[in-house]
Amino acid sequence: MNSSIKLSRVYSTEIETLKEYIEALYRHDEDFESMIHIEEGVKSLLRNEQLATPYFIYMGDERVGYVILTRYHSVEKGGITIYIDELYVEDRYRKKGIGGRVIEEIMQMARTLGAKTLWAQTETYNKAAQSFFKGHGFKQNAYLNFERPL
């Protein structure tokens, strides 16, 4: 596949398509519990553009997935960190190098923003995602993540 990969910002008129992709990701990951938060999560995403930006992934003229990038500051990392909140490529386009080319695009965007670090996380059981990130230069850190719903 030699078609170019492009990230195109998702606009409010495209929200229904983005929600369909998010639902597909959660079904793929069997994260059914998170599906109840899609509606509010997408609305919040659009209200907080300074923190997070959704992009559709295009291969040539064809939309093949999406990625959501979140920005935050880390003193420990020396500045801005770009967090790959969600990355999804349609099943029929997987294993064709698209994800790696998306990572390259994200790295270019992050450098332009002056970011110091790219960060991603996967579920402990998602060996394919772990292998993907490791294969693209990400290193597993020593942190345990904790969360508390509010």
Buried (B, 14 or more C-beta within 10 A) or exposed (E): EEBEBBBEEBEEEBBEEBBEBBEBBBEEBEEEEEBEEBEEBBEEBBEEEEEBBBBBBBBEEEBBBBBBBBBEEBEEEEEBBBBBBBBBBBEEBBEBEBBEBBBEBBBEBBEEEEBBBBBBBBEEEBEEBBEBBEEBEBEEEEEEEEEEEE
